[in-house]
Amino acid sequence: MQFIDQAEVEVVAGKGGDGIVAFHREKYVPAGGPSGGNGGRGGSVILEADENLQTLLDFKYEHCFRAENGKRGGPKNKTGAKGRDRVLPVPCGTLVYDVEKEEVIGDLTQHRQQLCVAQGGKGGLGNRHFLTNQNRAPEKALPGLPGEQRRLRLELKLLAEVGIIGLPNAGKSTLIAALSSARAKIADYPFTTLIPNLGIVRKPTGDGTVFADIPGLIAGAHEGVGLGHEFLRHVERTKLLIHVIDLTTENPIEDYKIIQEELLAYKPSLAQRQQILALNKVDAVDEEIQNLVKTELSQKINSPILFISAATREGLETLLNRVWEIL
């Protein structure tokens, strides 16, 4: 399945039905009077959050969504039928922008939460509404009003409490696979992960917490270099970040700085988000090097620093216990 986390669409609500001119015709009722019914309201376009969706793929191939028009009024004061609403399912975590006004009009975070993005047009009045003492046989009716039309930008920000960040090959995918049931494609080359991976990690109490493995950031990601700029937005909703650092690289300290600078450049508040530093691949590094890196990092930051090996599962229980404490 393709992962699509941005889409631009046009939504058009239904036009209201026209009111009609009609007069009551019945035997033995010589002056029945006007009886033209009102038109029905046009259908609205509604977005509905669906927890079973993880991508905006449905909006890649279809870009215009229309609701049904209202039906015209009928004789005998019958109101026309309302046009059917167009309900569009979107993933939980979808932000909705009005493109022309450049403003957020909704944030769908809860399952079955709805947002009306285009209101159906009001039905026109039939001639019965224009009956007066001066005009006992009005021949006037109003057309239905057009529905709202909008250009929207949909932006998906994954709903994960914990985000796993780090440079390519730091071991993020291996870590989320070890902690949860997620099974990411893992290989020994950069950018193995091309989409964010979500995994449910069970707490000791039995309920689950969503972890997101954010694809590898590199220097310049916030400017569009590599893959990271496409997925930095998914870090924004997280409460806690696990920053995975590969101890086997030439300069783990510099690797740490690169990611922190990218977070700061993208959105300063992200750099202030609470973090746990997970120094990964301890099974492949001498203890002397481990302690050297930890000592140097501890002089720069106040975040917890833990040793782990995602491959051998060493230190993962300690890592999870710290996550549960912070959350």
N, C-alpha and C positions, 0 to 999 in steps of 0.2 A: 504494500500500500504506500502511495506517495504521501509524504508529509508536507502539507501546504498550510502555512500559518498566517498568510495575508491574502486578502482578496478584495477587489473593488467591484461593486455591483450596483445596478439601478433597480429601484423598487417603485412600482406604480400601483397605487390603490385604485379600486374600481370606481367608475363614475356612478353617481346616483341616478336612479331611474326617473324618467320624466313623469310629471303629473299630467292628467288628461282632462279634456273637456267632455263631459257626458251629462245627460239629463235623465231623470227617473221616468221610465215609461211603464205604466201599469194600468190595466183596465180599471175603470171607475176611479182613477186618481188623475184628474185632469191637470193638476198643477203640481207635478211631482218635484220640480225644482232640480237644481244642479246636484249631480252625484258622482263627479269625477274624483277618483281616488288619487292619493299621493304616490309618488314613485318610491321604490325601496332604496335604502342606503346602500352605497357601494361597499364591496368587501375591503377589508384592511389587510395590509401585509404585516405579519407578526413573526418575530424571531423567537425561538424557544430553545433553551439550553437542554442538551441531551448528554448525560454522563457516559453514554455508550459511544460517543464520537470523540475522536482524538485529532482530527484534521479538518481543514476547510476545503477538502478535495472536491466536494460537490459543487463548489462555486468556481472551479477552474474552467469548466466547459460551458456553463450557462451563466450569463451575466445580467440578464433582465428578468425580473420576476413580477408578474401581474396578478392582481386579485380580480375576482369576477365583478362585472358591473351589476348594479341593482336593476330590477325589472320595473317597467313602467306600471303606473297605477291602472286600476280597472274600473269599470262601471260599478254602480251600486256601492260607492264609497270604499271599494276594495283597495287596500294599500299593496303596492307591488312587493314582490319577494326581495329580501335582502341578498345582496351578492355574497358568495362564499368567501370567507377569509382565506388568504394564502399563508399557511404556517410553515416557516422554514426552520428546520432543526440545525442548531450550531453546537459546537463543543462547549462544555462548561469552561469558563475563562475567556470568553470572546468579548473584546472591547469593540464598541460600535461608534464610528466617527461619521459625522456629517461632513462630506468632502468640501462642499461650498463654504460652509461656515467654519470649518476646521475646529470643530468642538466635539467633545465626547457626549453622546446622547444616551449611552447605556453601557452597563458592565454586567454581563450574564455569568454569574458564578454558581448559582444553585440549580440543581436538576429540576426541570419543568418550569423554571423562571421564564416569564415572557416579557417581551418588549415590543410595543406597537411602533413600527418605524414609518408607516405611511397610513394615514387615516382615510377611510373610505368617504367618498363624497356624499353629501346629504341629498335625499330624494327631493324632487320638485313637488310643489303643491298642486293639487287638482283644483278644478273650478269651484268645488263646494266651499273652499276657504275664502272665496271672494264674494260670497253672498252678502248683500247689504239690503237695507230697506229701500235704498235708492236703485239698486241693481238686483232685481230678483232672478235674472237669468244671465249670470256672468259667463262669458265665453273666453275666459282667460285662464291659462294654466302655466306653470313655470317648469322649465327644463331642470333636470338634475344637475348638481354641481360636480365638477371634476374632482377626482380623488387626489391626494397628495402624491407628489413625485419627488424622489430623492436619489442622490448619488451617495452611496455609503462605502466606507472602507472598514472591512472587518479585520481585526487583528487578534490573533490567538496568543494568549499568554498562559502557559501551562500552570495548572493549580498544583504546585508541589510545595510542601513545607520545607524540604531540604534539597538544595541544589549542590551537585558535585561538579566542581570546576577544576581546571588545570590545563597544562599544555598537552598537545597531542602525544600519545604514548605514555602519559603519566600513569595510566592504569585505572582510569575512571570506569570504563566499561567492565573491566574485570571486577572492580569493587562493587558496582551495582548488581552484577550477576551473582557475586558471592553473598551479598546482603539480602537479595530478594529473588523473586522468580523470573526477573527480566533476563532475557537471553540475547544480548547484543552480539553482532558480528565483531569478532576480535581478531586482529592480525598485527604483525610487527611492522607497520608502516604508518606514516602520519595520516590523519583524517580517516581512520577506519570508520568512525562514527559520523554519519552524514546527517542524522536527524537526532533530536533529543530522545533518549530512552527513559521511559517511566517504569518504576518498580515499586511494588507495595512491600514495605518492610513491617513485619508484625512486632508490636510492642509486647512486653511481658503481660500486659492486661488483656491482650487478645485483639485489640483494634489495630488498624493499619495506618501507616503514615506513608505518604507518597514521596519518593525520592526521584529526582530528575538528573540524569547524566547529560550535562550540557556539552555539545560538541566542542572540540579543541579550539581554544582561543590562542592567537599568536600576536606578536607585536604588530600594531596597526589594525587590529580587528575592528575597533570602533569606527575606522575610516573605510571599512569595506575589504580589508585584506583577509584572505583566507575564508574560513567559514563562520568565524565567531560572531561577526556583526549581525548575521542573520538570526542568531539565537540568543544574543545577550538579553533580549526582552524577556526571555523565559526565566531569567534569574530574578526579575523584579518582584514577583509575588512570594518568593521564598522567605522563610523566617530565619533560616540558618544556611550557611554555605560550608561545605567540606572542600577545602582546597587541597587537592592531591598533588604532591611533589615527588618526582622521580629522583631517588637518591643516587641512581647510577649515572646521571647525566654529568657533564663536565662542570656545570656551575649551578647547583640547586638553588643557591641564594638569588642568582640573577633570574632564574625561572620564576621564583616567587614574585620578584619585583615586576616582571613583565605582566603577569596576570593582574596584580594590584593596580598597575598604571592603566590597564585597559578598563577595569571597572570604574576607576576614577574618571577617566576621559569620557566614558559612556554616560554615566550618571553618578555624581559625587556621593549620593546617599548609598549606592551599592558598596562603595569601598568601606563604608562605616557599618555595613551589615555584619552581624556576629558571625565569626568564622571559627572553624576547627582546622588546624593544619595537620594533614595526615602525610607523614613522611613514608612513602611507599617503597617496596622492594628491599626491605631490610634483610631479607634472606640472601641478597646478592651483594651486600656491602659490609665491610669491616665495621666492628663496633666503634672503633676510633673515629672513622669518618662520620658515622651516625651522630655521635656526641658532638663532634666539631660543628656539624650543620645545625644541630639543635641549639647549641650554645650561641652561635652567631645570630640565628633567627630570634631567639628569646630576648636578645638585646634590642631588637628592633620593634617587636610587637608584644601585645598582651594576650593574644589568643592562645588557647590550649594547643600544645604541640604533642602529637602522639606518633609512635612508631607502629607501622602496620605492614603486612604483606598480603595484598589482595589474593595473590596466587595460592599461598599456603594457609590463608585465613588467620594468620598470626596477628593478634592485637585487635581483631574486629569486634570482639565482645566488649572490650574496653571502649572502643570508638562508639559503639551503639549506646552503651551506658551513659557516656558523656552527652550524646545527642539527646537522649530522653531527659536528662537532667536540665539541659538548656531549654528544650521545648516546653 
